[in-house]
Amino acid sequence: MALLAQQVVAMTGLTPTYSAAAASTTVTCGERSFLHVKNTNGSSMTVTITATGRLRGQLAADLVVTVPATTGDKMIGPLPAELFASTADGVSASITYSSTTGVTVANIVI
């Protein structure tokens, strides 16, 4: 899994750089970390962020977001560590995409 670089919003503005979506990626979790997904494909697609957090012993549900077809644009987050951080490294969230054709992503930190 490739780690998407964090792009920090500054007072002077941010022009995000988008990467083609891979089958699976990771982002660094945080209360100010967001995933921006754009879909130009003719079909909608889903983004799944794997939950690792527990509440009273019960695993939290994965976060599944549908991104509409053609002009789909979703800002997903924040991505708090207590819900999404990997048990392997404690800081990165695992993300999968139902389709990668026409899908670009950016990891935005506000």
KOLLUM-843863 format. One record per residue (C-alpha): x, z, y. Coordinates in steps of 0.02 Angstrom, whole numbers, plus 32768, in hexadecimal, padded with zeros to 4 digits. Layout:
# KOLLUM-843863
XZY
...
***
This chain:
# KOLLUM-843863
800080008000
803F7FD180AA
803B80518136
7FEC800A81D4
80538036826D
7FFD80A982EA
7FD980598393
7FC080D9841C
7F4680BC84AB
7F9E80DC8552
7F5B80F48601
7FA08048862B
7F3C7FFD859B
7F5D7FBE84EB
7F507F0E84A8
7F477F3383ED
7FA17EC9836E
7F367EA182D6
7F777E838226
7F247E22819B
7ED07E9E8127
7F237EB9807E
7EC17EF27FE5
7EF47FA4800F
7F4E7FF780A1
7F7080A480E4
7F6980F18191
7FAA819681D2
7F1A821081DF
7EF0826B827E
7E6482A682EF
7E9082178365
7EB2819282E1
7E38810082CD
7E3380628266
7DF87FC682C2
7DB77F3F824B
7D867E8D827D
7D2F7E178204
7D207D5B8227
7CEE7D308175
7C3F7CEB8155
7C157D8280E9
7C0D7E3B8113
7C8E7EAB80C1
7CAB7F6480A6
7D3A7FD680D2
7D5180708065
7DBA8104809C
7DDE81768009
7DA9822A8023
7E1E82B17FE2
7DD58349803A
7D6C83CE7FE5
7CE3843F8022
7CBD84D67FB5
7D14847F7F25
7CB383DC7F34
7D0F833C7F5D
7CD582EC7FFF
7C88823E7FF1
7CF081A48018
7CCB815680C1
7C8280A980A6
7C62803B813E
7C147F8D813E
7C5F7F1181B7
7BE57E8381E1
7C0B7DCC81C2
7C547D4F823D
7C697DBC82D8
7C717E668283
7CD27EE882E3
7CD97FA082B3
7D3D803182F8
7D4580B2826B
7D7A81668285
7DBB81DF82B0
7E1481F68209
7E3882B081F8
7EBD82E7817B
7E4D836D812F
7DD782E380F2
7E48824F80CE
7F01828080BC
7F518249801A
7F7882D27F9D
8020827B7F82
806282858034
7FE282EC8094
7FDB8277812A
7F9F81C780FC
7EEF818980D7
7ED381058052
7E6880718086
7E237FE1801E
7DC47F468053
7D3F7EEB7FED
7D807E478035
7E1A7E1B8099
7DEF7D6780C7
7DDB7D5D8184
7DF77E198197
7E757E648211
7E9A7F1A8231
7EF37F8D82AC
7F19804782A9
7EED80898356
7F1881378396
7EC181758433
***
